[in-house]
Amino acid sequence: GENVEQHPSTLSVQEGDSAVIKCTYSDSASNYFPWYKQELGKGPQLIIDIRSNVGEKKDQRIAVTLNKTAKHFSLHITETQPEDSAVYFCAATRNHNNDMRFGAGTRLTVKP
Amino acid sequence: DTEVTQTPKHLVMGMTNKKSLKCEQHMGHRAMYWYKQKAKKPPELMFVYSYEKLSINESVPSRFSPECPNSSLLNLHLHALQPEDSALYLCASSQEGDQPQHFGDGTRLSIL
């Protein structure tokens, strides 16, 4: 089955700096890669996703890049704000496969 | 506000009790999921229902019994749980397996 590895496990940045979180996956058939943000006491919330036919996707301060050959994808957050502090999870799954696997998570802290 | 509603938000039960967790969505999604999340860990898939039929059971102990009464509702019946079953139980829904999953805020379960 799919195995997703995520790094780093913790990340601390100053407000206004950029943050990058990286994930690798093992199943070359995986073709859908969502990123979730989980705040304390809440469920995971989708912040951005990318499919394997696209190399990069951007939504305001958030971007995701995908390298299918190397089987890795990354989340980039620019101009970080204290409210970006949360745990971020990457995930991977295949077409019509309801079995989504998560990375271990990254705890991001943005210091004011 | 999340579009997936879970009740109750908190539940404390003894090992001999029987209780149920409930999940509801009105987005017309045809896939619904139960996940278990331990502290500082990613969500782990337990069950998947697709078009009201159980499609994935990740070797979950029989003391957890899922039920999908209709396309909008998902239940998780609990019986004779163990202390190690204490966790956050998350429900999610999506259109298809490779479409975004929308999570509820979970039920925090404590087994005494």
Interface residues (C-beta under 8 A of the other chain):
Chain A: N31 Y32 P34 Y36 G41 K42 G43 P44 Q45 L46 D49 R51 F89 T93 R94 N95 H96 N97 N98 D99 M100 R101 F102 G103 A104 G105
Chain B: T2 V4 A31 Y33 K40 K41 P42 P43 L45 V48 S50 S55 I56 L90 A92 S94 E96 G97 D98 P100 Q101 H102 F103 G104 D105 G106
